[in-house]
Amino acid sequence: MNEDQLKKAKSGAGFIAALDQSGGSTPKALKLYGIEEDAYSGDDKMFDLVHEMRTRIVTSPAFDGDRILGAILFEMTMDREFDGRPAAEYLWNVKNVVPFLKIDKGLAEEKDGAQVMKPMPGLDDLLDRAVAKGIFGTKERSVIKLPGAGLDAVVAQQFEIAQQVLAKGLVPIIEPEVDIKSPKKAEAEDQLNDALLEGVNNLPDDQVVMLKLTLPDTDNLYKQLVDHPKVLRVVALSGGYSRDDANEKLSRNNGVIASFSRALTEGLTAQQSDEEFNATLDAAIAGIAKASAT
């Protein structure tokens, strides 16, 4: 493990940029960026276009290590380059941004009010490649819609996968997202808080994880997790909130930093000039970094 990256991940200023849209969410991301589905055909062209978008973001002068702590990459992005250099190497050596990798393969069908992750065949091989490419940690997402047995299944699977990640010397970002439209969101968050505390308490003393959580209905609900010695960082997803709403909610949760995807790229389009694009991105980064500093 890179000790400089570990230090930055633990105490660095700024937030984590989530640049990990996968096959299912890429068309929506491109549409928001001003590229309609009839502008391309086939997955290869689609992924080329989204890589161009990501490259434009990370190579922008607005995207800097003073305000961006880390960036989460899609597997295909990890295997590509930014400005002629391997993606993870560019992030760390050029931008001073800690590289993470999304490793989940999407969500299983809903059961008991939650969606666990689909099976991940070949995960060990993917993790080995990630280590070789200079990745610091991983991110893996589940979704919780209601409290109950499904939530417990999500947390159990998350910690099981986390052990596989930790065994490779990587730091897992555990992401059990609570749906912001859940009719029992606060109740689910209370149960999740208890389950996560139990999970981190059971980790060996020499292991740490990160947590990526929905902004809670109760401010500072996750304070014990923020302060926990086995939790390197608690980060928040925007979860469908607008950037302004997400920033406002984030600023009320002390010690939690952002890990926004759609809220980060809100307002960016392929049609903007570089000057317009960089100014829009700079304003977005400034606002998210400010909300993450509380």
N, C-alpha and C positions, 0 to 999 in steps of 0.2 A: 504494500500500500504506500502511495506517495504521501509522505508526512506533511509536505507543504500543502497539498490538496486537502488533507485531513484537517489541518489547522484552519484553512480558509472555510471549509464546509462547516466547521464547528462554530467559528466566531467571526467570520467575515461579514462585512456589510453588504446590503443589497438583497437580491431575490434570485430565484431559480426560474429561468425561461424554459417553458415547456414547448419544445419544437418537435414533438413526437407524434403528430397526427399519422395514423396508419391508414391502410387501404380503405377501411370503412368510412373514416372521417375526412379523408383527403378531398373528395369532391366538394364537400361543404366548405372546407377551408379555402379551396381555390375560388369558389363562388364569392365568398366574402372578400377575397382579394381582387375580385373583378374579372375572373376568368370563368366563363360559363362552361357547362359540360359539353356543349356543341363545338367548343373551340379546340377539342382534342379527341382522339380516339385511342382506346387501348390503355392498359395499365402503364406500359413503359413511358408513353408520352405524359401521362398524368403524373407519374413520379418524377420525371424530368422537370416538369413545371413546378411542382412543389419544392423540389430541391433548389431550383432557381430562386424561389421565394425565400427559402431558408438561408440561402447563400447571401441574398441581398440584405437580410436582417443581420446576420452575424458579421458580415464584413462592413456594415455601416459604422461610421465613426461614433454614432450614438450608442452602439453596443459595446460597452467597455466593462472591464473587470472591477472598476470602482463601484458600479451600481448593479452589475450582474454577477452574482456569486457562482452560479452554475447553469448548465443547460442540459436538458434531457433530449436525447436523440432517438429517432426511429432506427431500427437495425440497418435499413438500407442507407440511411444517412451516415451511420458509422462507417460503412464500407465505401463511402464516396469521399470527395475532397472539397475543401473550401479554399478558394484562391490558390489552387495547386498543391495544397498540403493535406494529408489525412485529417479528417474532420476533428477527431478528438485532440490530435496534436496541435492543430490550428487553434482550437478553443483555448487550450492551456498555455501554449508557448507564445502565441501572438496576442491573445485577448485576456489572459490570466483568468479564465473561466473554467470551473471544474466540470468535466464531462461525465454525464450519466447516460444510461441506456435503458429504454423501455424494453422489457423482456416478455411481457404477457402476450398471448395470442388472441386476446379478446375475451368476451364474456360467454359463459354457458347460459342455458335457458334459465329463466327465473324459477326459483323453488323456495318455498317458505319465506317469501318476501325479500329475496336477495339473489344476486347473481355471482357465483364464484367464478374463478378464471377457468378457461378451457385448459385441457391438458397441454403441456409444453414439451413435446418430444424433442430430444436433442438439446435440452437446456444446458447440460454440462458443456457441450461443445461450444454453444453460443457464449457462455460465460468465459470459457478459455480464450475465445477469439477477442472478447471484450478486454480481458486482461492484457493480451498481446498488443492491443491497439491503444492502450493507455486510458481505458475507461476507469473511473473511480468507483462508481456505484450503479445501481439498477433502480428501475421503477416498475411496479406491478400493480394493476388496478382491478378492484372488484367494485360492485355496486350494491348498496343496501337501500331498500325501499321501505321496509317495516322492521320494527323490533321483533325479536324472537329467535327461533332456532336457526333460521337462515343467516342471521347476523353472526351467530356463534360459529357457523360453518365457514363463513368468510374469514373471520379472524384466525381460526385454526389453520386454514389453508395458507393464509398470508405468512404466518410464522413458520410453517413448514417450508415454504419456498424460500423464506428469508434465511433459514439454516443452510440451504443449498448454496445460496449466494455468498453467505459469510464464509463458508468452507473454501471458497475460491479467493478470499481476501478482498472481496468487494463489499461495499456498504449498501444494503437494500433500503429503498424508499418504499415502505409499506403504505398502500393507498386503498383503504376501504371507504370509498366515496359514499356519503349519505345523499340520496337524491333530494335536491332542494324542494321538490314538489311533494315529498312524502307527507301524508296527512298526520303522521306521527313522528315528525322529524326530531323534535326535542327529546322524545322518549327514546328513539333509536340512538341519538347521540349520547344520552346518559348511559345506556347499556354498552355502547361502543367504548366509551371512556373507561368503564370498569374492566371490560374485556382486554383492552389494550394495556392498561396498567398491570393486569395479571400477566399478560404475555411478556412485557418487558421485565417485570420482576423475575420471571423464570429464566431469562437469558443468563448465560455464564457471565461472570464479572468482566471478562476481557472482550465482550462483544457489545457493539452499539448498532442501532438502527436509526433510520429517519422515518418520520411519519408524514404523510400527505393527506390532509383531512379537509372536509367541507367546512366552510365558515359556520360556526355553531350558533344556534338561536340564543344560547346563554353565553354572554361574554366571558372570556377567560375560563371556559369549561375545562379546557385541556391544560390548565396551569401546572398540574402535577406532572404531566408528561413533558411539558416544556422544561421543567426543572429537573427531570429524572436523569441520573448519571449515565444510564444506558440508552438515552435518546440523544443522538447527536444534534438533531434539529427537528422542529415541527414546522411544516410548511402548509400553506393553504391553497386549495384549488378554487378557481372562480366559479365553477359549477353551473354556469348559465346566468349568473348575475352579470349585469353590465359592469364595465370597468369602474365607473364611479361608485356604484353600490358595493362592489367587491372591495375596493380600496377603503371605503368608509367602514365596512364591517371589519376588515383586517386591522385597521388602526385601533379598534377597540379591543383587540386580542393581543395583549402584551407578550413579546418574545416570539410571536409567530411571524414568519415571513411568507411572502407570496411564492407560488409556483403556478403562474398563470399561462394559459395557452391562447384561447380565443380572446381573452381580455387584453392580452399583450399586443396582439396584431390588429385589434379593433381600429378601423380607420385607414389601414394600409391598403393600397391598391397597386396593381401592376401598371396602371396608367399614370401614376404620379411621376413627376420628374424626380431625380435623385435628391434635389434640394427639398422638395415637398415631402418625399418619403422619409428622409433623414430627420426633418423637423417634426413630423408626426410621430415617428418612432421615439425620438428624444423626449417629447412631451409625455408619451405613454410610460417610458422607462422612469422618468423623473417622478411621476405620480405614484407608480407602484413602489419604487424604492423609498419614497417618503412614507407611504403607508406601512412599509415593512420595517421602518426604523423605530417603531414605538415599542 
